[in-house]
């Protein structure tokens, strides 16, 4: 019996001590009590459930438009900036400046008799050297003509003049304008071109960027490219073109090199 009373007394004392610890301290007039700052030792992020690669492109993850497009093209569930991924290319464009070099690399690496990966996804547009009588410039256009005939390229917008100074109706003008007007710029797709202004096509809701002749020659033979996922900079403003150019140059002397700029208003 004595042991039971002793145990109960100990439990009662412990409970009272616990209440004292939990009770707020009495306020003293004329004095302020500072509490110690709370230090966060670690933060556990919620675990993500594994996702199967998307075949439809409807990747419902917290990603930017660029990341979603590249995830679809690489059959990945999610991507993050800085990742290197193999991407399936929807459209490859080249012109009379870089086209001959691209064709040369393609034939050197894949063989003289090699065929492009998809004749309907290669777009060739002579538009730089068309207003000159220089033989070397004209030779570039001739190389494109021979290649398109050999490969049966579907979308070749030739500049060849007809009689009485009538232009070829197949010619569509500057390559970046022709890509959009002829339906080669489609939302959600990946478009690569051998021209630094190819990124203009991003205005149509697709991922578009310029590449060199070596990469273009590889794409021409395989339909794939190894791309690094760029970071995205979101800009919300109401500016004219001069203001946008000003923003692009604010980061450094190199502007926004290898960044995706997502504009909104």
Steps between C-alpha positions, in 0.01 A plus 500: 500500500785734592668428168180589312469833684865574434459433126188716484678782681787486253262509203310794648822692559619434145166617358514820707854568383390454139217752547744750645718468191202549270350795689595847379738695720342786699541840338723738686421870474771706341689207355493327163581140442672399178460154361784320330471482121384170361761325290389275216732204492358330190208519262363183348345543157200283417589190306396498135330198357680350201345591166516306178637683193233702327405394150241771445689802628252574780760516775315629805799600708626834622709580192541792266377490141852428375545214745164349406578514127843343545355238737251397232771488235730291720223277641584605854251556779674814624807709429699762688733777376852376438406146398637363173246295308463340159210669324297393196498787250180597319647742244855571379552814293810604308575759232759588238758624752526191720320245285801393290712451813224304671455280194875440481517385863190284455653317203839466665359343817212296358623422149462645152186297438342562842144627523369764738301368794174653371472689172186678621668640812795663324425853377751666266470867406759696299464862609841657572697482175215532254555859385856466377677387188798369696583151375588364843174625647304352211686175551355475852148517361585240236620262773165535672313431177700187427456371855125561507459322168712208620317470834155587363465772765135603518547853631760671282414863430713579194581846370564404139386777265264430216476684170414872486639545855212309652590345834447134576162471678659241730727762654372633833753766604709520816526163674363616837190648338451199273518255791200665662299578188540151356388324817833369629462678837264296716436528876667239716758392241880531478643694206873535436662715235850591386440866575527699821159659442321165503384573856246743347281196438456467876230767470273224365510295819779265403863449601724640228872572499796531268766232463827460310575300188640203692191459715275559198682230303439255785133597526463460125605137529337401829221743581642544849707758685663518841366815664559660836179611671529879537378702799191712443473871573142623523441864406165669545482848358333725248782619277564547133781320316765753607416438864525124455843535338608718792396230746687233305826691531480578871641174635852526356690569182374167375136586559294192583722235345350150542202628694136457406311828524127462559319829440158591631289811525 
